[in-house]
Amino acid sequence: MMPSAWLFFGGIALLYFFVMVPIQYLYISGIKERARKSKLSQEQMYQNMSFEEEQLHYHMQGNIMNWPAAIVAHFLYRLRHRNTKA
C-alpha cells in the first residue's frame, strides 16, 4: 500500500506544480511590468508596497511549495523576454 500512497501524493504535488507555474509566471510578469512603469528600483518598489501586497508577495515567492514553480516560471519569463531590456 505504501507505493500507491507515494504515487497518489506525488500526483497531487505534480498537479500543484503544473497549476502554479502559470500563476507564478503571471505574477512575475506583473511585478516586472509594474517596476518598468514606475521606474523605481526593486528595493524602492517593495518599500512602497502596502501590507497586503507584501503578504501576497511573501506567499507567492516565499512559500517553499512554490519554489519549483517560481524557478520554472522565472526561466520561462527570461526565455520569452531575453531580447527586451527590463
C-alpha positions, 0 to 999 in steps of 0.5 A: 500500500505504501507505493500507491500512497507515494504515487497518489501524493506525488500526483497531487504535488505534480498537479500543484506544480503544473497549476502554479507555474502559470500563476507564478509566471503571471505574477512575475510578469506583473511585478516586472511590468509594474517596476518598468512603469514606475521606474523605481528600483526593486528595493524602492518598489517593495518599500512602497508596497502596502501590507497586503501586497507584501503578504501576497508577495511573501506567499507567492515567492516565499512559500517553499511549495512554490519554489519549483514553480517560481524557478520554472516560471522565472526561466520561462519569463527570461526565455520569452523576454531575453531580447527586451531590456527590463 
